[in-house]
Amino acid sequence: MKTETKEMDMLNGSMGDKILKFALPLAATGVLQQLFNAADIAVVGRFVGKNAMAAVGSNSPITALIISLFTGISIGANVVIAKFIGQKRMDGVKRAVHTSLLFAFLSGIVFAVLCEIISRPLLGIMSIPENVFDMALLYFRVYVAGMPVILLYDFSSAIFRSRGNTRTPLICLLVSGIINVILNLFFVLVLKMTVNGVALATVMANLISSALLIWFLMHEDSEVHFSFKALTIDRHTLKEMIRIGLPAGVQGMVFAVSNMIIQSSINKLGEDIMAASSAAFNIEIFAYYVINAFGQACTTFVGQNYGAGKPERCLKATKLSLLLDLGFTAAMCTLILIFGKYLLLIFNDDPNVISMGVVRLRYILLAEVLNVVIEISSGCMRGYGRSLIPALICTGGICGVRILWVYTVFKAHTDFDVLMITYPVSWAVTGGLMTLAYFIMKKHSMKDFFALKEVKNDKN
């Protein structure tokens, strides 16, 4: 029996309430996902030790690097499907749905095998201490084995987002996340496993969440209905997804590469700072998921309205996404700063770890509003189909500034505070460049709209 999910009408009526309806479940999905990821670190930190905690945390930048590429391409799938929906091309939607899911699964297999082969040299570039390296390698090898189901979840979620449904992925994540926490405790406390236990629990949870999303797509009575018989790779559709999504993926990878460089520097400062930074990251990332949710809302709303030829609604979607994002991000950052010390205690009760964790939280969260500008500008440009520009800007503004900072300022002053300053500095530079690029891009996009209208009027 097929089920019908009510599609959000992004092309008509009010927008502010719909952006909230879209973004808040998506933000909750990210927060829940991070809570379950944080459970991995909390379990090993409490029941195995801070070395195991550092081992899991040191994997974050490199796993983010790998997944960011395909998360970006899934955004490309989101934009392509959203445009097809805006244009009411249901045949195009069907091709895009099945192309994206088959691509996700096959790519996951290829990258899982590749990562297993190069896992040791890949982690070797992270300057991980010897007493932590073996556990970090063990966690990484188990984790990347689940790449096919991790990517299936990302692409399936993108399909639901393209038609305004962010609740179904949230429900699936909630179910699988609870199972993840239970399995964490079972593998570590009962079976006496270490980091491999929490990695295995994560893989199994991703398997459950992706299977649930595929099941819901199979029972969808709409244009995004999934059938195994219809699985195929449509070259033109895949090319368009990659054209839009690859730069977005590169942009995410740029963030990950810069974080790898910073993590490598953190690893040289000792195990306490490694553990503190890992714990703080798993708290501060909650604010980023709020930022990113409104950025993805902007992408989807602009994508549909751009496909439907409604420039005024594209501009309105961008403005509302920015204002709402600023408000919710400021509120989230304030809450985390107030309760940050107590949240850090969940991971480890070492006083030195707590104090260093608070230092990182302050540098990151007090500057997160700059990240809002970057995400909304990037999301808007991706909605217009112009994702190469933000990717190039982030490469220079984020990665370039951070690399320069690490190998000049930090090298001269090897201090945790000095290292953390690179975050607000790189965001300020990138935010300024991104704002300039947005206004230039908007001017040209509006010309495209008006030219299209003139052609239509001439025909009439």
DAQUIRA-V679257 format. One record per residue. N is the residue number from 0. PHI is phi in radians with two decimals (999 if undefined). PSI is psi in radians with two decimals (* if undefined). D_FIRST is the distance of its C-alpha to the first C-alpha in Angstrom with 1 decimal. Layout:
BEGIN
n:phi:psi:d_first
N:PHI:PSI:D_FIRST
N:PHI:PSI:D_FIRST
END
This chain:
BEGIN
n:phi:psi:d_first
0:999:2.25:0.0
1:-1.47:2.60:3.8
2:-2.02:2.64:6.7
3:-2.02:2.16:10.1
4:-1.67:2.24:13.2
5:-1.11:2.13:16.4
6:-1.43:2.40:18.7
7:-1.34:2.27:22.3
8:-1.49:1.73:24.8
9:-1.52:-0.17:27.5
10:-1.64:-0.23:29.4
11:-2.45:2.71:30.4
12:1.41:-2.91:31.8
13:-1.13:2.76:33.0
14:-2.11:-0.62:32.6
15:-0.99:-0.83:34.1
16:-1.16:-0.59:31.5
17:-1.28:-0.65:28.7
18:-1.08:-0.73:30.6
19:-1.11:-0.75:30.8
20:-1.11:-0.55:27.1
21:-1.38:-0.85:26.5
22:-1.34:-0.69:29.3
23:-1.12:-0.79:29.5
24:-1.08:-0.60:26.1
25:-1.18:-0.72:27.1
26:-1.11:-0.73:30.5
27:-1.08:-0.63:29.1
28:-1.08:-0.81:27.0
29:-1.11:-0.75:30.3
30:-1.10:-0.78:32.2
31:-1.09:-0.74:29.8
32:-1.05:-0.73:29.8
33:-1.24:-0.61:33.6
34:-1.05:-0.73:33.9
35:-1.24:-0.60:32.1
36:-1.17:-0.70:34.4
37:-1.12:-0.51:37.3
38:-1.07:-0.60:36.4
39:-1.01:-0.87:37.3
40:-1.20:-0.70:40.7
41:-1.11:-0.74:41.2
42:-1.13:-0.85:40.6
43:-1.24:-0.56:42.9
44:-1.14:-0.69:45.4
45:-1.44:-0.66:45.7
46:-1.94:-0.18:45.4
47:-2.03:-0.80:46.7
48:2.45:2.91:49.0
49:-1.26:-0.37:49.6
50:-1.16:-0.72:50.1
51:-1.15:-0.67:46.6
52:-1.09:-0.76:45.5
53:-1.14:-0.62:47.5
54:-1.12:-0.79:46.0
55:-1.16:-0.77:42.4
56:-1.11:-0.62:43.5
57:-1.21:-0.26:45.4
58:-1.39:-0.37:42.3
59:-0.96:-0.87:40.6
60:-1.09:-0.65:42.4
61:-1.36:-0.62:41.9
62:-1.22:-0.63:38.1
63:-1.10:-0.65:37.7
64:-1.04:-0.79:39.6
65:-1.21:-0.83:37.2
66:-1.25:-0.53:34.0
67:-1.02:-0.65:35.4
68:-1.02:-0.83:35.6
69:-1.41:-0.48:31.9
70:-1.08:-0.68:31.0
71:-1.10:-0.77:33.1
72:-1.14:-0.58:31.3
73:-1.14:-0.55:27.9
74:-1.15:-0.64:29.6
75:-1.06:-0.72:30.4
76:-1.09:-0.73:26.8
77:-1.01:-0.84:26.1
78:-1.12:-0.78:28.9
79:-1.08:-0.82:28.0
80:-1.14:-0.73:24.4
81:-1.06:-0.72:25.7
82:-1.16:-0.73:28.3
83:-1.06:-0.70:26.0
84:-1.12:-0.77:23.9
85:-1.06:-0.60:27.3
86:-1.51:-0.07:28.3
87:1.04:0.67:25.1
88:-1.76:1.48:25.0
89:-1.19:-0.51:21.3
90:-1.15:-0.65:22.3
91:-1.17:-0.68:24.3
92:-1.04:-0.80:21.5
93:-1.06:-0.80:19.4
94:-1.09:-0.74:22.5
95:-1.16:-0.71:23.4
96:-1.05:-0.88:20.1
97:-1.33:-0.57:20.2
98:-1.12:-0.79:24.0
99:-1.14:-0.70:24.2
100:-1.24:-0.71:21.9
101:-1.17:-0.71:23.7
102:-1.06:-0.74:27.0
103:-1.07:-0.82:26.3
104:-1.17:-0.81:25.6
105:-1.15:-0.71:28.6
106:-1.12:-0.65:30.9
107:-1.07:-0.71:30.1
108:-1.13:-0.83:31.2
109:-1.05:-0.82:34.4
110:-1.26:-0.53:35.4
111:-1.10:-0.80:34.8
112:-1.13:-0.79:37.2
113:-1.08:-0.76:39.6
114:-1.16:-0.61:39.8
115:-1.10:-0.67:40.4
116:-1.21:-0.73:43.3
117:-1.80:0.27:44.9
118:-1.02:-0.78:44.1
119:-1.15:-0.90:47.7
120:-1.15:-0.52:49.4
121:-1.13:-0.80:46.7
122:-1.30:-0.37:47.2
123:-1.12:-0.42:50.9
124:-1.41:-0.05:51.3
125:-1.61:0.04:50.2
126:0.96:0.70:53.6
127:-1.34:2.29:51.8
128:-1.00:2.62:54.5
129:-1.01:-0.66:55.1
130:-1.33:-0.05:54.3
131:-2.00:-0.41:50.8
132:-1.03:-0.83:50.1
133:-1.06:-0.71:48.9
134:-1.20:-0.65:46.3
135:-1.11:-0.72:45.2
136:-1.14:-0.73:44.8
137:-1.09:-0.80:42.9
138:-1.07:-0.79:40.4
139:-1.08:-0.77:40.0
140:-1.14:-0.68:39.4
141:-1.23:-0.73:36.6
142:-1.10:-0.84:35.0
143:-1.22:-0.30:35.0
144:-1.09:-0.38:33.4
145:-1.63:0.23:30.1
146:-0.97:-0.73:30.4
147:-1.01:-0.73:27.5
148:-1.39:-0.49:25.0
149:-1.11:-0.80:27.0
150:-1.21:-0.63:26.7
151:-1.05:-0.70:23.0
152:-1.11:-0.78:22.6
153:-1.07:-0.80:25.1
154:-1.28:-0.64:23.5
155:-1.12:-0.72:19.9
156:-1.08:-0.70:21.4
157:-1.08:-0.63:23.3
158:-1.12:-0.80:20.3
159:-1.12:-0.70:18.9
160:-1.11:-0.59:22.5
161:-1.07:-0.40:23.1
162:-1.97:0.31:20.9
163:1.55:0.15:22.3
164:-1.78:1.79:19.8
165:-1.88:0.00:21.9
166:-1.41:-0.69:20.3
167:-1.07:-0.83:17.4
168:-1.03:-0.61:20.0
169:-1.11:-0.78:22.2
170:-1.09:-0.78:19.8
171:-1.11:-0.70:19.2
172:-1.16:-0.67:22.9
173:-1.06:-0.80:23.8
174:-1.10:-0.89:21.9
175:-1.20:-0.56:23.4
176:-1.17:-0.71:26.8
177:-1.08:-0.73:27.3
178:-1.11:-0.65:26.7
179:-1.04:-0.81:29.2
180:-1.11:-0.76:31.9
181:-1.07:-0.78:31.5
182:-1.17:-0.64:31.8
183:-0.93:-0.92:34.8
184:-1.14:-0.68:36.7
185:-1.13:-0.85:35.8
186:-1.17:-0.67:37.0
187:-1.45:-0.81:40.1
188:-1.46:-0.66:41.3
189:-1.59:-0.88:40.2
190:-1.53:-0.07:40.3
191:1.06:0.55:43.2
192:-1.41:2.91:41.7
193:-1.97:-2.14:42.8
194:-1.17:-0.46:41.3
195:-1.17:-0.48:39.3
196:-1.18:-0.81:37.5
197:-1.25:-0.53:36.3
198:-1.18:-0.75:35.4
199:-1.11:-0.69:33.3
200:-1.08:-0.69:31.5
201:-1.13:-0.74:30.8
202:-1.09:-0.78:29.4
203:-1.14:-0.66:27.1
204:-1.15:-0.70:25.9
205:-1.16:-0.60:25.2
206:-1.08:-0.77:23.3
207:-1.16:-0.80:21.0
208:-1.14:-0.73:20.6
209:-1.20:-0.66:19.9
210:-1.11:-0.69:17.3
211:-1.12:-0.76:15.4
212:-1.13:-0.73:15.7
213:-1.08:-0.70:14.6
214:-1.07:-0.77:11.4
215:-1.14:-0.67:10.8
216:-1.15:-0.62:11.9
217:-1.16:-0.45:9.6
218:-1.82:0.24:6.6
219:-1.35:2.26:9.1
220:-1.75:1.10:9.1
221:-2.68:-3.07:12.9
222:-1.17:-0.31:15.8
223:-1.66:0.27:15.5
224:-1.00:2.37:12.3
225:-1.88:2.43:13.3
226:-2.45:2.35:13.5
227:-1.07:-0.54:16.2
228:-1.17:-0.44:17.4
229:-1.60:0.03:18.4
230:-1.07:2.23:20.5
231:-2.86:2.88:24.0
232:-1.94:1.88:27.0
233:-1.54:1.98:28.0
234:-1.05:-0.77:31.7
235:-1.12:-0.76:32.3
236:-1.15:-0.78:29.3
237:-1.10:-0.69:30.2
238:-1.07:-0.72:33.8
239:-1.19:-0.71:33.0
240:-1.04:-0.78:30.9
241:-1.22:-0.66:33.8
242:-1.03:-0.73:36.4
243:-1.47:-0.73:35.0
244:-1.43:-0.56:33.6
245:-1.07:-0.81:36.5
246:-1.05:-0.64:39.1
247:-1.13:-0.67:36.8
248:-1.16:-0.71:36.4
249:-1.08:-0.70:40.2
250:-1.04:-0.78:40.7
251:-1.12:-0.66:38.8
252:-1.17:-0.60:40.7
253:-1.05:-0.79:43.9
254:-1.02:-0.77:43.2
255:-1.16:-0.71:42.4
256:-1.10:-0.78:45.6
257:-1.11:-0.64:47.7
258:-1.21:-0.57:46.3
259:-1.11:-0.73:47.0
260:-1.11:-0.76:50.6
261:-1.17:-0.72:50.9
262:-1.09:-0.67:49.3
263:-1.07:-0.66:51.8
264:-1.23:-0.68:54.6
265:-1.08:-0.70:53.2
266:-1.07:-0.39:53.2
267:-1.44:-0.16:57.0
268:-1.64:-0.01:57.6
269:1.94:2.86:56.9
270:-1.18:-0.60:54.2
271:-1.11:-0.79:54.4
272:-1.23:-0.59:53.7
273:-1.04:-0.84:50.9
274:-1.15:-0.72:49.3
275:-1.10:-0.78:50.0
276:-1.15:-0.68:48.5
277:-1.10:-0.79:45.4
278:-1.14:-0.77:44.8
279:-1.11:-0.71:45.6
280:-1.02:-0.73:43.3
281:-1.27:-0.10:40.3
282:-1.81:-0.83:41.2
283:-1.13:-0.46:42.3
284:-1.12:-0.34:39.1
285:-1.02:-0.73:37.3
286:-1.14:-0.66:39.2
287:-1.12:-0.64:38.3
288:-1.13:-0.55:34.5
289:-1.15:-0.82:35.2
290:-1.02:-0.85:37.2
291:-1.15:-0.59:34.7
292:-1.09:-0.77:31.7
293:-1.25:-0.53:33.7
294:-1.12:-0.73:34.7
295:-1.24:-0.58:31.2
296:-1.07:-0.78:30.4
297:-1.05:-0.78:33.5
298:-1.00:-0.83:32.3
299:-1.22:-0.78:28.9
300:-1.13:-0.77:30.4
301:-1.15:-0.72:33.3
302:-1.04:-0.83:31.3
303:-1.14:-0.80:29.1
304:-1.25:-0.53:32.1
305:-1.16:-0.73:34.3
306:-1.12:-0.57:31.9
307:-1.51:-0.07:31.9
308:1.27:0.76:35.7
309:-2.12:1.45:36.2
310:-1.12:-0.65:39.1
311:-1.07:-0.68:39.9
312:-1.27:-0.51:36.4
313:-1.10:-0.81:36.8
314:-1.14:-0.72:40.1
315:-1.14:-0.70:38.8
316:-1.08:-0.71:35.8
317:-1.13:-0.81:38.4
318:-1.10:-0.82:40.8
319:-1.15:-0.68:38.3
320:-1.08:-0.72:36.7
321:-1.12:-0.85:40.3
322:-1.12:-0.79:41.4
323:-1.14:-0.70:38.4
324:-1.10:-0.77:38.5
325:-1.05:-0.77:42.2
326:-1.13:-0.86:41.8
327:-1.24:-0.60:39.0
328:-1.17:-0.77:40.7
329:-1.05:-0.72:44.0
330:-1.15:-0.76:42.6
331:-1.14:-0.76:40.9
332:-1.11:-0.70:44.0
333:-1.09:-0.78:46.2
334:-1.09:-0.76:44.2
335:-1.16:-0.70:44.2
336:-1.12:-0.64:48.0
337:-1.19:-0.76:48.7
338:-1.84:0.19:46.8
339:-0.99:-0.76:47.1
340:-1.06:-0.72:49.7
341:-1.26:-0.59:47.7
342:-1.18:-0.65:44.6
343:-1.12:-0.54:46.6
344:-1.11:-0.39:47.8
345:-1.09:-0.59:44.2
346:-1.52:-0.72:44.8
347:-2.84:2.49:48.5
348:-1.81:0.20:51.4
349:-1.17:2.14:54.2
350:-0.99:-0.66:56.2
351:-1.18:-0.69:56.9
352:-1.11:-0.75:53.2
353:-1.11:-0.82:52.4
354:-1.12:-0.70:55.2
355:-1.22:-0.59:54.3
356:-1.11:-0.69:50.6
357:-1.12:-0.66:51.7
358:-1.04:-0.82:53.8
359:-1.12:-0.77:50.8
360:-1.00:-0.73:48.6
361:-1.14:-0.79:51.3
362:-1.11:-0.69:51.8
363:-1.33:-0.91:48.2
364:-1.26:-0.53:46.9
365:-1.24:-0.21:50.0
366:-2.03:0.10:49.2
367:-1.11:-0.43:45.4
368:-1.07:-0.50:45.7
369:-1.13:-0.60:47.1
370:-1.20:-0.51:43.9
371:-1.04:-0.80:42.0
372:-1.04:-0.73:44.0
373:-1.13:-0.82:43.2
374:-1.18:-0.76:39.4
375:-1.19:-0.75:39.1
376:-1.07:-0.78:41.4
377:-1.10:-0.80:39.6
378:-1.07:-0.73:36.2
379:-1.09:-0.84:37.5
380:-1.12:-0.63:39.1
381:-1.14:-0.65:36.0
382:-1.06:-0.61:34.1
383:-1.35:-0.10:36.8
384:1.52:0.21:36.4
385:-1.98:1.36:39.7
386:-1.73:-0.14:39.0
387:-1.23:-0.66:42.1
388:-1.06:-0.92:44.5
389:-1.10:-0.54:43.2
390:-1.13:-0.75:42.9
391:-1.17:-0.71:46.5
392:-1.12:-0.74:47.7
393:-1.18:-0.58:46.0
394:-1.05:-0.78:47.5
395:-1.40:-0.77:51.0
396:-1.33:-0.66:50.6
397:-1.58:-1.11:48.6
398:-1.18:-0.78:49.4
399:-1.06:-0.84:52.8
400:-1.12:-0.74:54.1
401:-1.19:-0.71:52.9
402:-1.09:-0.80:54.3
403:-1.03:-0.75:57.6
404:-1.12:-0.79:57.7
405:-1.10:-0.73:57.1
406:-1.59:0.05:59.8
407:-2.17:-1.28:62.3
408:-1.12:-0.89:62.2
409:-1.16:-0.63:60.5
410:-1.09:-0.62:62.6
411:-1.39:-0.48:65.7
412:-2.34:1.48:64.4
413:-1.32:1.49:62.2
414:-2.48:2.50:60.8
415:-1.07:-0.76:57.3
416:-1.05:-0.77:57.8
417:-1.07:-0.70:59.0
418:-1.14:-0.71:56.0
419:-1.19:-0.46:53.6
420:-1.08:-0.40:55.3
421:-1.07:-0.48:53.8
422:-1.14:-1.02:50.4
423:-1.09:-0.60:51.7
424:-1.11:-0.83:54.1
425:-1.18:-0.63:51.5
426:-1.17:-0.70:49.0
427:-1.10:-0.80:51.9
428:-1.10:-0.83:52.9
429:-1.18:-0.70:49.3
430:-1.06:-0.73:48.4
431:-1.12:-0.79:51.5
432:-1.15:-0.69:50.8
433:-1.16:-0.66:47.1
434:-1.11:-0.77:48.1
435:-1.07:-0.78:50.7
436:-1.12:-0.66:48.2
437:-1.07:-0.81:45.6
438:-1.17:-0.62:48.2
439:-1.16:-0.79:49.4
440:-1.11:-0.70:45.8
441:-1.08:-0.72:45.0
442:-1.04:-0.78:48.1
443:-1.25:-0.65:47.1
444:-1.14:-0.68:43.5
445:-1.14:-0.62:44.6
446:-1.09:-0.69:47.0
447:-1.08:-0.74:44.1
448:-1.07:-0.86:42.3
449:-1.18:-0.60:45.4
450:-1.12:-0.71:46.2
451:-1.11:-0.71:42.7
452:-1.13:-0.69:43.3
453:-1.13:-0.67:46.8
454:-1.09:-0.76:45.4
455:-1.14:-0.69:42.9
456:-1.16:-0.67:45.7
457:-1.10:-0.64:48.0
458:-1.19:-0.61:45.5
459:-1.30:*:45.3
END
